[in-house]
Amino acid sequence: MSRKDTGEPTLTPNETTIQAMKDARAGRVSGRFATVAELLADLNAGDTPEAHEGSTNAYADLGHHDADEMLLKARIVTKIGETIKARQLSAERAATVLGVTPAELHELLAGRFRSHSVDDLERMASMLDKTGR
C-alpha cells in the first residue's frame, strides 16, 4: 500500500517499535537499560572517544603532507561550483567551458581533485569568469 501524496510505502511499526515508544513515553528504555538515567550514564562513560577542536584546514588535521595545497584546491573548486550554480549553467555547458567532460566535472565537484594542479583549477575558474562577462 502506498501513501497517496508521496507514493512511498506505508510503514507499520512492529511490536518492538511500539513497545519502545511506550517505554520512552513512560521514561523507560527498552533493551539493556532499565531507565533513561542508565542509558545517559552509559553514553557519558569514560570509554567515549574524545572530540578535539580542529584547525581551519581539515587536510592538515588529517595529516596530509600537502594540506595547504589541498585546501587551496578545495577553495578554488568551491568557487567553480558556486559560479556554475549562480550562472545556472548545465553540467554539459559548464564542462564545455572548462574543457572537461561532464563526468570529469562531476568528479571534480564531488571533491576528487587531487590529480588537478592548482594552476589547472585556477585556469578553469578563470575560464568561467571570462564566459560570464
C-alpha positions in Angstrom: 0.0 0.0 0.0 1.3 3.5 -0.8 0.8 6.9 0.6 -1.4 8.9 -1.8 0.7 12.0 -1.6 4.2 10.7 -2.0 4.0 7.2 -3.4 6.0 5.9 -0.5 5.0 2.6 1.2 3.1 2.9 4.4 5.2 2.0 7.3 3.6 -0.1 10.1 5.5 -0.2 13.4 6.3 -3.7 14.6 5.7 -4.8 18.2 9.3 -4.0 19.3 8.9 -0.4 18.0 5.5 0.0 19.6 6.9 -1.2 22.9 9.9 1.1 22.6 7.6 4.0 22.1 5.5 3.1 25.1 8.6 2.7 27.2 10.1 6.0 26.1 6.8 7.8 27.0 6.9 6.2 30.4 10.6 7.2 31.0 11.9 3.6 30.5 14.4 2.4 27.9 13.9 -0.9 26.1 16.8 -3.3 25.8 19.8 -3.4 28.0 19.0 -0.3 30.1 16.2 -0.2 32.7 16.0 3.5 32.9 16.8 6.6 30.9 19.3 7.5 33.6 21.2 4.3 33.0 21.3 5.0 29.2 22.6 8.5 29.8 25.2 7.2 32.3 26.4 4.7 29.6 26.6 7.4 27.0 28.7 9.6 29.3 31.0 6.8 30.3 34.8 7.3 30.0 35.0 4.9 27.0 33.5 7.6 24.7 36.2 8.9 22.3 37.3 12.4 22.9 36.5 15.1 20.4 39.1 17.8 19.7 38.6 21.1 18.0 40.3 21.1 14.7 42.0 23.8 12.8 40.7 25.7 9.7 42.4 23.1 7.5 40.8 19.6 7.7 43.6 18.3 5.4 46.2 19.3 8.0 44.1 17.8 10.8 44.1 14.5 8.9 47.9 14.6 8.5 48.1 15.2 4.7 51.6 16.3 3.6 50.1 18.6 1.0 47.4 20.1 3.3 47.9 23.8 2.3 47.7 22.9 -1.4 44.7 20.7 -0.9 42.9 23.5 1.0 43.6 25.9 -1.8 42.3 23.4 -4.4 39.2 22.9 -2.4 38.6 26.7 -2.2 39.0 27.0 -6.0 36.7 24.1 -6.7 34.2 25.6 -4.4 34.4 28.8 -6.3 33.9 26.9 -9.6 30.8 25.1 -8.2 29.3 28.3 -6.9 29.9 30.1 -10.2 28.3 27.3 -12.2 25.3 27.4 -9.8 25.0 31.2 -9.8 25.1 31.3 -13.6 22.7 28.4 -13.8 24.9 26.5 -16.3 24.0 23.0 -17.2 26.6 20.3 -16.5 27.2 19.9 -20.2 27.7 23.7 -20.8 29.9 24.1 -17.7 32.0 21.1 -18.8 32.4 22.5 -22.3 33.5 25.9 -20.9 36.0 24.2 -18.6 37.4 21.9 -21.3 36.4 18.7 -19.4 33.8 16.0 -19.9 30.6 16.2 -17.7 31.8 13.1 -15.9 35.2 14.8 -15.1 33.3 17.9 -13.9 31.1 15.7 -11.7 34.3 14.1 -10.1 35.9 17.5 -9.6 32.8 19.0 -7.9 32.5 15.8 -5.8 35.9 16.6 -4.3 38.1 14.3 -6.3 40.5 17.0 -7.5 43.8 15.7 -6.2 45.1 14.9 -9.7 44.5 18.5 -10.8 47.1 21.1 -10.2 46.3 24.5 -8.6 47.2 26.1 -11.9 44.7 23.9 -13.8 42.0 24.7 -11.3 42.8 28.5 -11.5 42.7 28.3 -15.3 39.2 26.7 -15.1 37.9 29.3 -12.7 39.3 32.0 -15.0 37.6 30.4 -18.0 34.3 30.6 -16.1 34.9 34.2 -15.2 35.6 35.1 -18.9 32.5 33.2 -20.1 30.2 35.1 -17.7 31.2 38.6 -19.0 
